[in-house]
Amino acid sequence: MLVTTGVAFLLIDAGGCAKQRLPGDLSKLKPCRLPGIDEELFCGQLTVFENRETLTGRTIDLKIVVLPAFDQKTKMEPLFDLAGGPGASSVDAAGFYAGSGKEYRRRHDVVCVDQRGTGESSRLAIPQEKTAQHYLREMYPVDYVREMRHALEQRADLTKYTTSIAMDDLDDVRAWLGYDRINLFGTSYGTRAALVYMRQHPEHVRSAILLGVAPTDLKMPLHHAESGARAMDLLLGECGQDTSCHAAFPQIRDDWKNALAQLEKQPARVEYSPPGKSAASTTVEIQRDVFAEKIRTWMYGRDKAARIPLIVHHAANGDFAPFLQQAIGPSIPDFVADGAYLSVTCAEDVPFINQEEAAGLNAGNSFGNYRVFQQTRACERWPRGEIPTNFLEPVSSNAPVLIFSGNMDPVTPPKYGEEVARDLPNSRHVVIPEAGHGVDGLTDPGCIDRIAIEFLGDAKNLDVSCVERMARAPFVTK
């Protein structure tokens, strides 16, 4: 799912630069203001056909935001941001590049394009009532998938929202804005999108930065439980070696097993009181698999992961208040367009999962086969798009590529970065020892931004030593 880059140190003054009309083909864009950004940016739309083969029928207006380079006279190739998910908005990242990530724009325009089916580019999602129990429901209830498909098919051909199609859209945007070669920055699923673009449009790639690599043959979510169990083992091991965490939770591995075992016997029914004096309390149900999946997703960032031992210990003793405090409220899935997520994964991943292999691989795993079951069942009810015959094959490129992996990542661990790097001879793979699926919750998150910015200027002789000093958040014990 979606990840964000850390904070970059600012070395320049951006005052007023965006108020100037951009040169060349960028003049097709108009000055605009985005919520929460105290800077004038440039926005526009490029209309593409939903069906890129026939070039007839329904069209999609792709939302584009350009954050201009501060030095327009000597600027280099632009940086195109590719969001995670699949289903997240790239335009949502504009706030980062207008704020703590401004240093990326010293000599690069930054281009954010909402991929078809996301953000303001014909977002594939339907409204949902966000009750307390909503945040504790299974991932894809059958009725919800059926309702979503029926509603979205009134305005979209759900087979036309795959990565390969979207990357051809992105190349249209590149050409429309007048750029020749571009730099790609993909996070999470955005790394797959970047790899697909590199294969389909190699002549227009200057370099790529990949954070939390999802290879084209990952077959999401086949290995989610396996990667989650690895990360959980490392996390509980850190707790055992941490003086305060071990003192507070001396039997944390047993607590984890016991919490799951109790929920396996029967779901917990718990009284939940929302924050605020006027809010009425309600009874919610906590299923075993939903509980485990919440824990797995909280390992994406080390800030939320710091509370996992406390949550697990209390749950093992029948107290789910700490769990509910973190579980009920906006989370990563709220930023993802579910329809786009299904259109991508039901074409590119789930059809290639061997169900017997999945059952065997995930047997005895704390996280079980939950995600495979949920997505397989959903995809049985979702139209399947077509993908190129070579889609699952490794992507080869001679372009410079910088790869970041988090050692504690519960979804795209370092082995995937290593796998992708084997076919990218000019790549550099940097493993961040304490990072999850991104650098949230680590000290000096701007470390990776400094490395990335240095890479954009000169891909050789990178100083990556700061990743060893990025420390996790302390465990919460009370």
VENDAHU-V237325 format. One record per residue. N is the residue number from 1. SS is DSSP state (a for helix, b for strand, c for the rest). PHI is phi in degrees with one decimal (NA if undefined). NEAR is the number of other ideal C-beta (glycine too) atoms within 8 Angstrom. Layout:
n->[N	N]
ss->[SS	SS]
phi->[PHI	PHI]
near->[NEAR	NEAR]
This chain:
n->[1	2	3	4	5	6	7	8	9	10	11	12	13	14	15	16	17	18	19	20	21	22	23	24	25	26	27	28	29	30	31	32	33	34	35	36	37	38	39	40	41	42	43	44	45	46	47	48	49	50	51	52	53	54	55	56	57	58	59	60	61	62	63	64	65	66	67	68	69	70	71	72	73	74	75	76	77	78	79	80	81	82	83	84	85	86	87	88	89	90	91	92	93	94	95	96	97	98	99	100	101	102	103	104	105	106	107	108	109	110	111	112	113	114	115	116	117	118	119	120	121	122	123	124	125	126	127	128	129	130	131	132	133	134	135	136	137	138	139	140	141	142	143	144	145	146	147	148	149	150	151	152	153	154	155	156	157	158	159	160	161	162	163	164	165	166	167	168	169	170	171	172	173	174	175	176	177	178	179	180	181	182	183	184	185	186	187	188	189	190	191	192	193	194	195	196	197	198	199	200	201	202	203	204	205	206	207	208	209	210	211	212	213	214	215	216	217	218	219	220	221	222	223	224	225	226	227	228	229	230	231	232	233	234	235	236	237	238	239	240	241	242	243	244	245	246	247	248	249	250	251	252	253	254	255	256	257	258	259	260	261	262	263	264	265	266	267	268	269	270	271	272	273	274	275	276	277	278	279	280	281	282	283	284	285	286	287	288	289	290	291	292	293	294	295	296	297	298	299	300	301	302	303	304	305	306	307	308	309	310	311	312	313	314	315	316	317	318	319	320	321	322	323	324	325	326	327	328	329	330	331	332	333	334	335	336	337	338	339	340	341	342	343	344	345	346	347	348	349	350	351	352	353	354	355	356	357	358	359	360	361	362	363	364	365	366	367	368	369	370	371	372	373	374	375	376	377	378	379	380	381	382	383	384	385	386	387	388	389	390	391	392	393	394	395	396	397	398	399	400	401	402	403	404	405	406	407	408	409	410	411	412	413	414	415	416	417	418	419	420	421	422	423	424	425	426	427	428	429	430	431	432	433	434	435	436	437	438	439	440	441	442	443	444	445	446	447	448	449	450	451	452	453	454	455	456	457	458	459	460	461	462	463	464	465	466	467	468	469	470	471	472	473	474	475	476	477	478]
ss->[c	c	c	c	c	c	c	c	c	c	c	c	c	c	c	c	a	a	a	c	c	c	c	a	a	a	a	a	c	b	b	b	c	c	c	c	c	c	c	c	b	b	b	b	b	b	b	b	b	c	c	c	c	c	c	c	c	c	b	b	b	b	b	b	b	b	b	c	c	c	c	c	c	c	c	c	c	c	b	b	b	b	c	c	c	c	c	c	c	c	a	a	a	a	a	a	a	a	c	c	c	a	a	a	a	c	c	c	c	b	b	b	b	c	c	c	c	c	c	c	c	c	c	c	c	c	c	c	c	c	c	c	a	a	a	a	c	c	c	c	c	a	a	a	a	a	a	a	a	a	a	a	c	c	c	c	c	c	c	c	c	c	a	a	a	a	a	a	a	a	a	a	a	a	a	a	c	c	c	c	c	b	b	b	b	b	b	c	a	a	a	a	a	a	a	a	a	a	a	a	c	a	a	a	b	b	b	b	b	b	b	c	c	c	c	c	c	c	c	c	c	c	c	a	a	a	a	a	a	a	a	a	a	a	a	a	a	a	a	a	a	c	a	a	a	a	a	a	c	c	c	a	a	a	a	a	a	a	a	a	a	a	a	a	a	c	c	b	b	b	b	b	c	c	c	c	c	c	c	c	c	b	b	b	b	b	c	a	a	a	a	a	a	a	a	a	a	a	c	c	c	a	a	a	a	c	c	a	a	a	a	a	a	a	a	a	c	c	c	c	a	a	a	a	a	a	a	c	c	c	c	a	a	a	a	c	c	a	a	a	a	a	a	a	a	a	a	a	c	a	a	a	c	c	a	a	a	a	a	a	a	a	c	c	c	c	c	c	c	a	a	a	a	a	a	a	a	a	a	c	c	c	c	c	c	c	c	c	c	c	c	c	c	c	c	c	c	c	c	b	b	b	b	b	b	b	c	c	c	c	c	c	c	a	a	a	a	a	a	a	a	c	c	c	c	c	b	b	b	b	b	b	c	c	c	c	c	c	c	c	c	c	c	c	c	a	a	a	a	a	a	a	a	a	a	a	a	c	c	c	c	c	c	c	a	a	a	a	a	c	c	c	c	c	c	c	c	c]
phi->[NA	-64.2	-126.6	-126.3	-83.8	-85.1	-84.6	-111.0	-73.4	-96.4	-118.8	-137.6	-108.9	-96.7	-54.6	76.9	-65.2	-76.5	-77.4	-80.7	-68.6	-71.4	-77.9	60.8	-68.7	-67.2	-67.7	-69.0	-89.8	-120.5	-57.9	-151.0	-122.6	-111.0	-54.7	82.0	-116.7	-92.3	-160.3	-81.8	-109.6	-128.0	-125.2	-170.3	-136.1	-116.2	-88.4	-124.7	-76.6	-60.3	-96.4	-76.2	-82.1	-86.8	53.6	-138.5	84.5	-60.9	-120.3	-127.5	-92.0	-79.7	-77.9	-127.5	-128.7	-114.0	-102.8	-71.2	-63.2	-75.3	-109.2	-75.1	-75.6	-116.2	-65.9	-102.6	-60.8	-71.5	-108.6	-99.0	-88.0	-119.7	-79.8	-86.9	125.5	-64.0	125.4	-87.7	-93.9	-73.4	-59.9	-61.3	-79.9	-58.9	-60.7	-65.8	-72.6	-91.4	-119.2	-67.5	-99.6	-58.8	-62.0	-58.6	-95.1	-54.2	-134.1	-136.0	-64.1	-110.2	-114.6	-114.1	-123.2	-69.1	-58.7	-50.8	92.4	-127.0	49.8	-104.2	-110.7	57.1	-58.1	-93.9	-158.7	-126.2	-63.7	-135.1	-80.4	-91.8	-79.7	-59.4	-68.8	-56.1	-73.5	-118.5	-82.1	-66.9	-64.2	-132.3	-57.3	-57.5	-62.4	-65.7	-63.3	-63.8	-64.8	-65.1	-61.3	-59.6	-69.4	-73.5	-69.2	-71.2	-134.8	-152.9	-91.5	-69.1	-87.7	-108.9	-126.3	-90.5	-63.7	-60.6	-65.3	-64.2	-74.3	-70.4	-57.2	-61.6	-69.4	-62.0	-62.7	-53.2	-66.1	-63.4	-83.8	84.7	-90.2	-94.7	-106.6	-134.1	-98.8	-110.6	-127.5	-109.1	-119.5	57.3	-56.1	-59.0	-70.2	-63.1	-58.6	-62.5	-62.4	-64.9	-61.6	-61.4	-75.7	-82.9	-137.1	-60.8	-69.7	-107.8	-102.1	-85.2	-162.0	-144.6	-120.1	-123.0	-119.7	75.7	-75.4	-113.2	-60.7	-66.8	-106.1	-67.1	55.6	-56.1	-106.3	-52.3	-104.3	-58.7	-66.5	-60.6	-67.8	-65.6	-65.2	-62.3	-65.4	-65.6	-62.3	-65.6	-64.5	-66.9	-65.6	-63.6	-61.4	-64.7	-93.2	-90.3	-56.1	-70.9	-67.1	-66.4	-65.4	-77.3	-134.2	-66.3	-119.3	-64.1	-67.6	-67.5	-58.5	-61.8	-64.8	-69.9	-61.4	-68.0	-63.4	-65.4	-71.8	-65.7	-66.3	-164.0	-60.8	-86.8	-110.0	-130.5	-79.8	-117.9	-111.0	-62.5	-58.8	107.4	-68.8	-86.5	-75.6	-81.1	-75.9	-147.4	-96.0	-120.6	-112.4	-116.2	-83.7	-57.4	-69.5	-67.7	-58.0	-63.9	-66.7	-60.1	-59.0	-62.3	-69.8	-70.2	-78.7	-59.5	-119.2	-71.8	-68.6	-73.4	-62.2	-63.8	-96.4	-61.9	-57.4	-61.6	-62.9	-65.5	-61.7	-67.6	-63.1	-62.6	-102.3	81.7	-106.6	-102.8	-59.5	-62.1	-63.2	-65.1	-58.1	-93.7	-81.6	-95.4	151.6	-55.1	-145.2	-51.2	-58.4	-68.4	-97.7	-108.1	-80.6	-57.8	-64.5	-67.4	-59.3	-70.5	-62.4	-76.1	-72.4	-75.3	-102.2	-104.0	-126.2	-57.8	-61.5	-101.0	-85.8	-80.6	-63.8	-66.6	-62.3	-62.7	-61.4	-69.9	-63.0	-99.8	-65.7	79.0	-82.4	-56.9	-94.3	60.0	-101.3	-54.4	-66.9	-61.8	-63.1	-60.2	-78.0	-64.2	-62.8	-65.6	-69.6	-65.7	-112.4	-124.2	-61.1	-104.3	-79.2	-95.3	-128.4	-58.7	-63.4	-98.4	-57.4	-78.1	-72.7	-59.7	-94.1	-107.5	-162.0	-94.3	-67.7	-64.1	-134.2	-107.0	-115.6	-112.7	-132.0	-96.3	-63.1	-99.2	-69.2	-88.9	-137.5	-129.6	-65.6	-56.2	-60.6	-75.0	-63.3	-63.8	-61.4	-67.0	-63.1	-61.3	-103.9	-123.8	-62.1	-104.8	-102.5	-131.9	-104.4	-113.2	-98.4	-94.5	-53.3	-103.5	-83.1	-92.1	-89.8	126.5	-115.2	-58.3	86.9	-100.2	-71.1	48.3	-62.6	-68.7	-53.9	-70.9	-69.5	-63.5	-65.1	-63.0	-67.8	-62.5	-61.2	-63.3	-87.7	-154.4	-75.2	-100.8	56.5	-72.8	-95.6	-109.7	-62.9	-66.8	-65.0	-70.0	-96.6	-75.5	-104.9	-74.1	-69.5	-65.9	-65.4	-88.8	-116.8	-134.9]
near->[14	13	13	9	15	13	8	14	7	7	5	8	3	10	4	5	9	12	6	6	4	11	6	6	7	13	8	7	11	6	8	9	6	12	4	4	11	3	8	8	16	15	12	9	7	10	7	11	11	12	11	10	4	6	6	5	7	9	8	12	10	14	12	15	14	17	15	13	12	10	8	10	4	5	9	8	10	13	14	12	13	15	15	12	17	14	14	16	11	15	13	10	12	13	10	10	14	13	8	9	12	12	13	14	14	11	10	14	12	12	15	14	16	15	16	16	15	17	13	8	14	9	12	15	10	9	4	6	5	5	7	11	9	9	11	12	8	8	9	12	7	8	6	9	14	9	9	12	13	8	8	12	10	6	6	14	9	15	11	12	15	14	12	11	12	13	13	10	15	14	12	10	13	12	8	9	14	7	10	4	8	13	13	14	15	16	15	17	15	15	17	13	16	14	15	14	14	14	10	10	10	9	5	10	14	8	13	16	14	15	14	17	13	11	11	12	8	12	9	11	10	12	10	14	18	10	13	15	11	10	15	15	8	10	13	12	8	11	13	10	6	9	5	9	14	12	7	12	13	6	6	15	8	8	14	13	9	9	12	12	8	11	13	6	5	5	8	10	7	11	6	11	5	10	3	5	3	3	8	4	8	10	8	12	10	14	10	9	9	11	14	13	12	11	12	14	11	12	17	16	12	14	8	13	16	12	12	12	17	14	12	14	12	12	14	12	6	7	7	11	8	12	13	13	7	12	9	11	6	3	7	9	7	6	9	14	14	13	18	19	12	15	17	16	14	16	13	10	15	11	8	8	12	6	8	6	9	12	9	7	11	13	7	3	12	11	14	9	11	12	12	15	8	11	17	11	11	13	13	6	9	12	10	9	13	6	9	5	3	6	10	6	7	10	12	6	13	4	12	10	14	16	14	14	17	16	12	13	16	16	12	14	13	11	6	13	15	9	10	17	11	7	9	13	5	9	11	10	10	12	11	14	8	11	17	15	15	15	13	13	12	15	6	9	13	11	13	15	15	12	15	13	12	10	14	12	7	6	9	4	4	10	7	8	6	11	14	6	9	15	6	10	9	6	14	8	10	4]
